[in-house]
Amino acid sequence: MMDKQRSLAVPSPKKEISRNHCEFRVTGWDVYLRDLGSNNGTFLIRPGQPPLRVSETSPVSVQMGDIVDLGDGLTMRLEK
């Protein structure tokens, strides 16, 4: 199976989101998130837990209902 990459441009009026900010990788039924050395970080918000700063070196598993905070007021939620 071929690995397909797609970029998503997002607005960042305050310039808080880096050009190459983070990466989502789908492996089977699992989704992983990794920061790509962004200036202000990528944060994973999971209900009932404190926000987690996502690392460049250790991707984290993203679950349904998780919120990814990119900064500049932009968040994404993993949904079915």
N, C-alpha and C positions, 0 to 999 in steps of 0.2 A: 504494500500500500504506500502511496506517495505521501510525503509529509507536505501539507499545504500551509503556507503562512499568509496571513492577511493582516494588514495594518488598519487601524481605526483612528482617524483624526478626530480629536475632541477639542472643544473650545477651552481656552485658558486665558481669560481677560487679564488676570494678574500675573500671568507667566509662571504659575506655580507648578504646572505639569510639564515634565520634560518631553522632548521630541520622541524619544524611545524610553518610555516610562516603566512599563511592566509587560509581562508575557503570561498569557494563559495557554496551557498545554493540555490537550485532551489525550488521555491514554486509556483506551478501552472505555469504561464507563466512568473513569475518574477524571477530575479537572484539577490541575495544579497551577499555582500562581507563584511567579518569581519577579522580584524587582530587577530592573535592568540598570542599576546604578543611578537612579533618578536623584535629582538634587534635594527634593523635599520628602522622599520616601513614599512607599505604598503601604497602606494599613488595611488589615483584615479585621472586620468587626463581626463577631459572632454573638448572637443573643446570649446574655448571661455571663459573658466573659469580657475581660478588659481588651481594648484594641491591641492588636499584635502588629508590630512593624515587620514587614515581609523582607526577607534577606535575599541578597543576590545569589548566595551559594547554596541555600537550602530551600527549595520550593515547598510551599505548604499546600495541603489538600484543601480545596474549596468545596463546601457543602451547600445544599439547597438552603436558601434563606440568608446565607452569608452576604455581607456588604463589603465591597472593596472601595476604599476612600483614596482617591488620587490627588486630593487637594483642590483648591480653587472652587470649592463647593460642589465638585463632581463626584458622585458615587455611582456604583453599579451593584445590582443585586442579582445573585444567581437564582433563577427560577426554573420551574419545569417547563 
